[in-house]
Amino acid sequence: MRIVTIGRTIACVALTIAVASPAAARQNDFQARFDADQSARDREQAARDREQAERDREQARRDQEQSRRDRSEGQYERAQRAIDQGEWARAVEQFRALANMNFPRADAALYWQAYSLDRLNRQAEALTTVAELVKNFPMSRWLNEARALELSMRQRAGQPISPDQQNDDDLKLLAIQGLQQMDPAQGVPLLEKILQGTSSPRLKERALFVLAQSGSPRAQQVLAGVAKGNSNPDLQRKAIQYLGVHGSAENRQLLADIYASSADVDLKRQILRSFGMSGDKQRVLTAATTEKSPELRSEAVRSLGMMGARDELWQLYQKESSVDVKQQMLQGMMMSGDVAHLTEVANTEANMDLRRRAIQQIGMAGGGRSGDTLVNIYNKQTDPSLKRSAIEGLFISGNAGALVTLARKETDRDLKRRLVERLSLMDSREAREYMLELLK
């Protein structure tokens, strides 16, 4: 009897295992597929994270390079001010530092270093600096002025030179101001002589300004010559700026001719700005449409924004392929107050970076419409990064009331924290009352 009972028990166990095995197999198979899907999702997310990290690193590199250029340009301007103030030793030190670094205008820094050394009565060092400029930059447009400076120093060899020429320049500036009331036939040759000599940057710029105010044909010829490059690059840029301020048809045509013949990106950028100052929308639009350089297209679209060319910018945006140029177009839309098209980009653009940039630009545009638009975007979008951009836009525009309204309704912990953080930085009644509300 016991043997029979044991046999039955073994049979029952075997039957149970036979029944359970298919279910266990299905469970194992499901778990394996789930793990494989999760692994694939993890790999895709990791790839997206790597791509975003690379974009962030590239943007950081561009920002660092731009910061370096900005610092160098700022140092160059400070060195120029030292010359204007007769602080020759400080000018020598600053221009020498610029010449020793990878500065785009190192040849200009060498020239002004030599100029300042001359004013310090250190002609031997000044001549060595001129020789360095000639050797290292044989095609520099500063060579003519450097050679003129060298000739002047050699003519004065052995004579004591006062390091302080500021008083002389002040007297000359007073004389230049008087030339505005003189007969151009007498004044223009004197101004032209100053431009061709070794006077200080401030004196030359003032002489150029006086020429730009004159209606004399000869004065206009001299100004045009400087704009074409018959002087140093700093004065050329000033001349181009003055041609834009006095934007006659002849001046705009001259600028167009210089633009077409030049390969200097910085110079062409200044010409585009001058077109903008003169209101020459058509030439700026042509550059924005046909320029191969993204940098110059970006400059053109910024100028279009300053001129309020909303329709033109929108047409260009729809045809543009460069993300960097499109970002500049979004900035131009902001400058022209084109909230409608910025909103369309924020809601429909395929590129998420551009959508976020458009939302931020809406906030920078300000105005009553921007607040309602950003709130609508926040409520409509599901992507957290777009919601955060809408928060930043409202913060930039100072719309504390809208931020409080969103914070009261928000259930997502991270987004609510971002809203509260931004409100804590705002000096407004609505923000303070909401902070007290949270504390209670």
C-alpha positions as CSV (number, residue, x, y, z in Angstrom):
1,M,0.0,0.0,0.0
2,R,2.8,2.4,0.9
3,I,4.5,1.7,-2.4
4,V,1.3,2.6,-4.3
5,T,0.9,5.8,-2.4
6,I,4.5,6.8,-3.1
7,G,4.0,6.1,-6.8
8,R,0.9,8.2,-6.9
9,T,2.7,11.1,-5.3
10,I,5.6,10.9,-7.8
11,A,3.1,10.9,-10.6
12,C,1.3,14.0,-9.2
13,V,4.6,15.9,-8.9
14,A,5.6,15.0,-12.5
15,L,2.2,16.1,-13.7
16,T,2.6,19.5,-11.9
17,I,6.1,20.0,-13.4
18,A,4.8,19.2,-16.8
19,V,1.9,21.7,-16.5
20,A,4.1,24.4,-14.9
21,S,7.0,24.2,-17.4
22,P,5.3,26.0,-20.3
23,A,4.2,28.9,-18.1
24,A,7.7,29.2,-16.6
25,A,9.2,29.2,-20.1
26,R,6.8,31.9,-21.3
27,Q,7.7,34.0,-18.2
28,N,11.4,33.6,-18.9
29,D,10.9,34.5,-22.5
30,F,8.9,37.7,-21.6
31,Q,11.6,38.7,-19.1
32,A,14.3,38.2,-21.7
33,R,12.5,40.4,-24.3
34,F,11.8,43.1,-21.7
35,D,15.5,43.1,-20.7
36,A,16.6,43.3,-24.3
37,D,14.2,46.2,-25.0
38,Q,15.3,48.1,-21.9
39,S,19.0,47.5,-22.9
40,A,18.2,49.0,-26.4
41,R,16.5,52.0,-24.9
42,D,19.4,52.5,-22.5
43,R,21.9,52.4,-25.5
44,E,19.7,54.9,-27.4
45,Q,19.5,57.3,-24.5
46,A,23.3,57.0,-23.9
47,A,23.9,57.8,-27.6
48,R,21.6,60.9,-27.3
49,D,23.4,62.0,-24.1
50,R,26.8,61.6,-25.9
51,E,25.5,63.7,-28.8
52,Q,24.2,66.4,-26.5
53,A,27.5,66.4,-24.6
54,E,29.4,66.8,-27.8
55,R,27.1,69.7,-28.8
56,D,27.6,71.3,-25.4
57,R,31.4,70.9,-25.7
58,E,31.4,72.4,-29.2
59,Q,29.4,75.4,-28.0
60,A,31.7,75.8,-25.0
61,R,34.7,75.8,-27.4
62,R,33.0,78.5,-29.6
63,D,32.1,80.5,-26.5
64,Q,35.7,80.3,-25.2
65,E,37.1,81.4,-28.6
66,Q,34.7,84.3,-28.8
67,S,35.6,85.2,-25.2
68,R,39.3,85.2,-26.1
69,R,38.7,87.4,-29.1
70,D,36.6,89.8,-27.0
71,R,39.3,90.0,-24.4
72,S,41.9,90.7,-27.0
73,E,39.8,93.4,-28.7
74,G,39.1,95.0,-25.3
75,Q,42.8,95.0,-24.5
76,Y,43.5,96.6,-27.9
77,E,41.0,99.4,-27.2
78,R,42.5,100.0,-23.7
79,A,45.9,100.3,-25.3
80,Q,44.6,102.8,-27.8
81,R,43.1,104.8,-24.9
82,A,46.5,104.8,-23.2
83,I,48.0,106.4,-26.4
84,D,45.1,109.0,-26.4
85,Q,46.0,109.9,-22.8
86,G,49.7,110.1,-23.4
87,E,50.4,107.1,-21.1
88,W,53.2,105.8,-23.4
89,A,54.8,103.2,-21.0
90,R,51.4,101.6,-20.4
91,A,50.7,101.6,-24.1
92,V,54.0,99.9,-24.9
93,E,53.4,97.2,-22.3
94,Q,49.8,96.4,-23.5
95,F,50.7,96.5,-27.2
96,R,53.7,94.2,-26.6
97,A,51.5,91.7,-24.9
98,L,49.1,91.7,-27.8
99,A,51.9,91.3,-30.3
100,N,53.2,88.3,-28.4
101,M,49.9,86.5,-28.4
102,N,47.9,85.0,-31.2
103,F,46.1,88.3,-31.9
104,P,44.5,88.8,-35.3
105,R,45.9,92.4,-35.5
106,A,49.4,91.7,-34.2
107,D,50.8,93.9,-36.9
108,A,48.8,96.9,-35.7
109,A,50.0,96.2,-32.1
110,L,53.6,96.3,-33.3
111,Y,53.1,99.6,-35.1
112,W,51.5,101.3,-32.0
113,Q,54.2,99.7,-29.8
114,A,56.9,101.4,-31.9
115,Y,54.9,104.6,-32.0
116,S,54.7,104.7,-28.1
117,L,58.4,103.8,-27.8
118,D,59.2,106.8,-30.0
119,R,57.2,109.0,-27.7
120,L,59.3,107.7,-24.8
121,N,62.4,108.7,-26.6
122,R,63.4,105.0,-27.0
123,Q,64.1,105.2,-30.7
124,A,66.5,102.2,-30.8
125,E,63.7,99.9,-29.4
126,A,61.2,101.6,-31.7
127,L,63.3,100.9,-34.8
128,T,63.7,97.3,-33.7
129,T,60.0,97.0,-33.4
130,V,59.4,98.5,-36.8
131,A,61.9,96.0,-38.3
132,E,60.0,93.1,-36.6
133,L,56.8,94.4,-38.2
134,V,58.4,94.5,-41.6
135,K,59.9,91.0,-41.3
136,N,56.9,89.2,-39.8
137,F,54.1,90.9,-41.7
138,P,55.5,91.8,-45.2
139,M,52.0,92.2,-46.6
140,S,50.7,94.3,-43.7
141,R,48.8,97.5,-44.5
142,W,50.6,99.1,-41.6
143,L,53.9,99.1,-43.5
144,N,53.5,102.5,-45.0
145,E,52.9,104.2,-41.7
146,A,55.7,102.1,-40.1
147,R,58.2,103.3,-42.7
148,A,57.0,106.9,-42.3
149,L,57.6,106.6,-38.5
150,E,61.0,105.0,-39.1
151,L,61.9,107.9,-41.4
152,S,60.8,110.5,-38.9
153,M,62.9,108.9,-36.2
154,R,66.0,108.7,-38.3
155,Q,65.6,112.4,-39.2
156,R,65.5,113.2,-35.6
157,A,68.3,111.0,-34.6
158,G,70.3,112.3,-31.7
159,Q,67.7,114.9,-30.7
160,P,65.9,114.7,-27.4
161,I,62.2,113.9,-27.7
162,S,59.7,114.7,-25.0
163,P,57.6,111.6,-24.1
164,D,54.5,113.7,-23.5
165,Q,52.9,114.9,-26.8
166,Q,49.4,115.3,-25.3
167,N,49.4,119.0,-25.2
168,D,50.5,119.3,-28.8
169,D,47.6,117.0,-29.8
170,D,45.1,119.1,-27.9
171,L,46.2,122.2,-29.7
172,K,46.0,120.4,-33.0
173,L,42.5,119.1,-32.1
174,L,41.4,122.7,-31.5
175,A,42.8,123.7,-34.8
176,I,40.9,120.9,-36.5
177,Q,37.6,122.0,-35.0
178,G,38.3,125.5,-36.4
179,L,38.8,124.0,-39.8
180,Q,35.1,123.2,-39.9
181,Q,34.5,126.9,-40.3
182,M,37.3,127.5,-42.8
183,D,37.4,127.5,-46.5
184,P,37.6,123.8,-47.5
185,A,40.3,124.7,-50.1
186,Q,42.5,125.7,-47.2
187,G,41.4,123.1,-44.6
188,V,41.3,119.9,-46.5
189,P,45.0,119.8,-47.5
190,L,45.9,120.3,-43.8
191,L,43.6,117.5,-42.7
192,E,45.0,115.2,-45.5
193,K,48.5,115.9,-44.2
194,I,47.5,114.8,-40.7
195,L,46.1,111.6,-42.1
196,Q,49.3,110.9,-44.0
197,G,51.6,111.7,-41.0
198,T,52.5,110.0,-37.7
199,S,49.9,111.8,-35.5
200,S,48.1,110.0,-32.7
201,P,45.1,107.8,-33.5
202,R,42.7,110.3,-31.8
203,L,44.0,113.1,-33.9
204,K,43.7,111.2,-37.1
205,E,40.2,110.0,-36.3
206,R,39.2,113.6,-35.6
207,A,40.6,114.7,-38.9
208,L,38.7,112.0,-40.7
209,F,35.5,113.0,-38.9
210,V,35.9,116.6,-40.0
211,L,36.5,115.5,-43.6
212,A,33.3,113.3,-43.4
213,Q,31.3,116.4,-42.4
214,S,32.6,118.5,-45.3
215,G,30.7,118.7,-48.6
216,S,33.9,119.5,-50.4
217,P,34.5,117.2,-53.4
218,R,38.1,116.9,-52.4
219,A,37.2,116.0,-48.8
220,Q,34.9,113.3,-50.2
221,Q,37.7,112.0,-52.4
222,V,40.1,111.7,-49.4
223,L,37.4,110.0,-47.3
224,A,36.7,107.6,-50.2
225,G,40.4,106.9,-50.5
226,V,40.7,106.0,-46.8
227,A,37.6,103.8,-47.1
228,K,39.2,102.0,-50.0
229,G,42.3,101.2,-47.9
230,N,44.7,104.1,-48.6
231,S,45.4,104.3,-44.9
232,N,45.7,102.0,-41.9
233,P,42.9,99.5,-41.2
234,D,41.6,101.3,-38.1
235,L,41.0,104.5,-40.1
236,Q,39.5,102.5,-43.0
237,R,36.8,101.1,-40.6
238,K,36.1,104.6,-39.3
239,A,35.7,105.9,-42.9
240,I,33.3,103.1,-43.7
241,Q,31.3,103.9,-40.6
242,Y,31.1,107.6,-41.6
243,L,30.0,106.7,-45.1
244,G,27.2,104.7,-43.6
245,V,26.1,107.6,-41.3
246,H,26.1,110.0,-44.3
247,G,24.3,107.4,-46.4
248,S,23.9,109.1,-49.7
249,A,23.4,107.1,-52.9
250,E,27.1,107.7,-53.9
251,N,28.3,106.6,-50.5
252,R,26.3,103.4,-50.5
253,Q,27.5,102.6,-54.0
254,L,31.1,103.2,-52.9
255,L,30.6,100.8,-49.9
256,A,29.1,98.2,-52.3
257,D,32.1,98.4,-54.5
258,I,34.5,98.0,-51.6
259,Y,32.5,95.1,-50.3
260,A,32.6,93.3,-53.7
261,S,36.3,93.7,-54.0
262,S,37.4,92.8,-50.5
263,A,38.1,89.4,-49.0
264,D,38.4,90.8,-45.4
265,V,35.6,89.4,-43.4
266,D,35.9,92.0,-40.6
267,L,35.8,94.8,-43.2
268,K,32.8,93.3,-45.0
269,R,31.1,93.0,-41.6
270,Q,31.6,96.7,-41.0
271,I,30.2,97.5,-44.4
272,L,27.1,95.5,-43.7
273,R,26.6,97.5,-40.5
274,S,27.0,100.7,-42.5
275,F,24.4,99.5,-44.9
276,G,22.2,99.0,-41.9
277,M,22.8,102.5,-40.6
278,S,22.0,104.0,-44.0
279,G,18.8,101.9,-44.3
280,D,20.0,100.1,-47.4
281,K,17.8,97.0,-46.8
282,Q,18.2,95.7,-50.4
283,R,22.0,95.4,-50.2
284,V,21.8,93.8,-46.7
285,L,19.2,91.3,-48.0
286,T,21.3,90.4,-51.0
287,A,24.3,89.6,-48.6
288,A,22.0,87.6,-46.4
289,T,20.8,85.6,-49.4
290,T,24.0,85.2,-51.4
291,E,26.9,85.3,-49.0
292,K,28.8,82.0,-48.7
293,S,30.3,82.9,-45.3
294,P,27.9,82.0,-42.5
295,E,29.6,84.7,-40.4
296,L,28.6,87.4,-42.9
297,R,25.1,86.0,-43.4
298,S,24.7,86.2,-39.6
299,E,25.8,89.8,-39.6
300,A,23.4,90.6,-42.5
301,V,20.4,89.0,-40.7
302,R,21.3,91.0,-37.5
303,S,21.2,94.2,-39.6
304,L,17.9,93.1,-41.1
305,G,16.5,92.7,-37.6
306,M,17.6,96.2,-36.6
307,M,15.9,97.5,-39.7
308,G,12.7,95.7,-38.8
309,A,12.6,93.5,-41.9
310,R,10.3,90.9,-40.5
311,D,9.0,89.4,-43.7
312,E,12.4,89.2,-45.3
313,L,13.9,87.5,-42.2
314,W,11.1,84.9,-42.2
315,Q,11.6,84.1,-45.8
316,L,15.3,83.7,-45.3
317,Y,14.7,81.5,-42.2
318,Q,12.6,79.0,-44.2
319,K,15.4,78.6,-46.8
320,E,18.4,78.6,-44.5
321,S,20.2,75.3,-43.7
322,S,22.8,76.5,-41.1
323,V,21.6,76.2,-37.5
324,D,24.1,79.0,-36.4
325,V,22.7,81.4,-39.0
326,K,19.1,80.5,-38.1
327,Q,19.9,81.3,-34.5
328,Q,21.0,84.8,-35.6
329,M,17.8,85.1,-37.6
330,L,15.8,84.3,-34.4
331,Q,17.7,87.1,-32.7
332,G,16.9,89.4,-35.6
333,M,13.2,88.5,-35.3
334,M,13.4,89.4,-31.6
335,M,15.1,92.8,-32.4
336,S,12.3,93.5,-34.9
337,G,9.6,92.5,-32.4
338,D,8.4,89.6,-34.6
339,V,6.8,87.5,-31.8
340,A,4.4,85.8,-34.2
341,H,7.1,84.1,-36.3
342,L,9.1,83.3,-33.1
343,T,6.1,81.6,-31.7
344,E,5.7,79.5,-34.9
345,V,9.3,78.4,-34.6
346,A,8.8,77.6,-31.0
347,N,5.9,75.3,-31.8
348,T,6.8,73.7,-35.0
349,E,10.6,73.7,-35.6
350,A,12.1,70.2,-35.9
351,N,15.4,71.3,-34.3
352,M,15.0,71.4,-30.5
353,D,17.9,73.8,-29.9
354,L,16.2,76.3,-32.3
355,R,12.9,75.8,-30.6
356,R,14.4,76.6,-27.2
357,R,16.3,79.6,-28.6
358,A,13.0,80.9,-30.1
359,I,11.3,80.7,-26.8
360,Q,14.1,82.6,-25.1
361,Q,14.0,85.3,-27.7
362,I,10.2,85.7,-27.2
363,G,11.0,86.5,-23.5
364,M,13.7,89.0,-24.6
365,A,11.2,90.7,-27.0
366,G,9.1,91.6,-24.0
367,G,5.8,93.3,-24.3
368,G,2.3,92.2,-23.3
369,R,2.0,89.6,-26.0
370,S,5.1,87.7,-25.0
371,G,3.9,86.8,-21.6
372,D,0.7,85.2,-22.8
373,T,2.6,83.5,-25.6
374,L,5.1,81.9,-23.2
375,V,2.4,80.7,-20.9
376,N,0.6,79.1,-23.8
377,I,3.8,77.4,-24.9
378,Y,4.5,76.2,-21.4
379,N,1.0,74.7,-21.1
380,K,1.0,73.2,-24.6
381,Q,4.5,71.6,-24.7
382,T,5.3,68.3,-22.9
383,D,9.1,68.4,-23.3
384,P,10.7,69.5,-20.0
385,S,13.5,71.4,-21.8
386,L,10.9,73.5,-23.7
387,K,9.0,74.2,-20.5
388,R,12.3,75.3,-18.8
389,S,12.9,77.7,-21.8
390,A,9.5,79.2,-21.3
391,I,10.3,79.7,-17.7
392,E,13.5,81.5,-18.6
393,G,11.7,83.6,-21.1
394,L,9.2,84.8,-18.5
395,F,12.0,85.4,-16.1
396,I,13.9,87.5,-18.6
397,S,10.8,89.5,-19.4
398,G,10.2,90.1,-15.6
399,N,6.7,88.5,-15.7
400,A,6.5,87.4,-12.1
401,G,2.7,87.1,-12.2
402,A,2.8,84.5,-14.9
403,L,5.5,82.5,-13.1
404,V,3.4,82.5,-9.9
405,T,0.4,81.2,-11.8
406,L,2.4,78.4,-13.4
407,A,4.0,77.5,-10.1
408,R,0.7,77.2,-8.3
409,K,-0.6,74.7,-10.9
410,E,2.6,72.7,-11.6
411,T,2.8,69.2,-10.1
412,D,6.2,68.2,-11.6
413,R,8.7,68.6,-8.7
414,D,11.6,69.7,-10.9
415,L,9.7,72.2,-12.9
416,K,8.1,73.6,-9.8
417,R,11.5,74.0,-8.2
418,R,12.8,75.9,-11.3
419,L,9.8,78.2,-11.1
420,V,10.3,78.9,-7.4
421,E,14.1,79.5,-8.0
422,R,13.4,82.1,-10.6
423,L,10.7,83.8,-8.5
424,S,13.2,84.0,-5.6
425,L,15.5,86.1,-7.7
426,M,12.8,88.6,-8.8
427,D,12.1,91.8,-6.9
428,S,8.3,92.0,-7.3
429,R,5.3,92.1,-5.1
430,E,3.8,88.9,-6.7
431,A,7.0,87.0,-6.1
432,R,7.3,88.1,-2.5
433,E,3.7,87.2,-1.8
434,Y,4.1,83.8,-3.3
435,M,7.3,83.1,-1.2
436,L,5.3,84.0,1.9
437,E,2.5,81.7,0.7
438,L,4.9,78.8,0.4
439,L,6.3,79.4,3.9
440,K,2.9,79.3,5.4
